[in-house]
Amino acid sequence: MYLIRYICNNDAMPNFDNIDGIKINMYNGEHWPPHIHAEYGDEEILLVIEDGSIYEGSLPVKQLRKARQWLLDNKSNATSTFKLLNPHLYAPRKQKTKDTKRKRR
């Protein structure tokens, strides 16, 4: 459902949910590790999708619990959406060969 809303609205930042004033967002052009943004008032926290650990920021304890519960309930969808928004992180890397320098004469 969230993916469809993102594609139809062409948002740069899908707002997945709003739980008691906590905005759950995800951006494109992101970095490792895969994570969500949870905002409450002027505070923001980045939670790692894999295990719900805090990557950066803070929230009040009650809001942190709710954001983590949301992530637990929506982990699969969050993972697939992060991959959709950030394909550059999942593209295979080219291997460098040893003999890449040209010989000068």
N, C-alpha and C positions, 0 to 999 in steps of 0.2 A: 504494500500500500504506500509506504513512504517513498519508494523508488519512483512509483508512478506519479506521485505528487511533485517530486523533484523534476522529472522529465517534462511534465506538462507545464509547470510554472517556470522552468528554466532558471531556477534560483541558483545563485553562486553558493549559497549557504542554506541547505535545507534545515528548517526548523522541525525537528521530529516531533517534539511534544512540549507541552507546558504543564508541569506538575506543580500545583500549588505555588505558582510564581517562579518556578525553576524552568528556564529555557534550555532544552537539550538541542544542540546544534552540531553540525559537521561542516567543515570547509573543504574546498578543492585546493590543490596545490600544497598539500600538507607534507609532513615529515614523519619519520618513524619515531616511536612506535604508533601503530594504528590507535586512534583515540577519539573520544567525543569531548565536546565542550559543554559544560553545564554552567549556566549563568544565573545568579540570584542577586538582584539589586546591582550593586557595583562590584560584586565579587564574581570571580570566574575560576573554574577548576578544569583541568584536563585529566580525564580518567582513561587509562589504558583499557582497550576493549577486551583483551585477552583475560585479564584477571581483576579488573576494577581498581588497580592500584593508582595512586595519585602520581601523575607525571609532573604536574606543575600547578601552583595556585592553591586556593583554599575556599571552603564554604563552611557555613555554620554546620555543626554536627547533624542536626535534624535534616537539613537539606542534602548533606553529603550522603546520608543513609538512603534518602529517597532517590537520588541520582544513581547511586550504585544499584539499587533495586531495579530501577528502570533498565539499566545496562544489563543486569542479569536476565531480566525478562525479554530483552530485545537484542541479545548478543549476536545472533545469527544475522539479523537484518542490519545491524550496525556494521558488522564485518563486511557484508556484501556491498553496502553503500559506500563504505570507506574505499573499497577496491574500485568501485565504479568512479568515484570522484578523484581518485589518485592513481591512475594507471601507470604513471611514471615510476612509482615505487615498486611495481610488480613486473616491469618489463625486464626481459633477460639482458644482462650486461654483456657487452662484447669483451672477449678476452684479448689481451694484448699479446702480440707475438714478440719473441725475443729479438728478432732481426727486423725492427721497424725503422732503424736509422739508415739513411742512405749514405753510401760511401762517397766522400768528396775526392776529387782528383786534383 
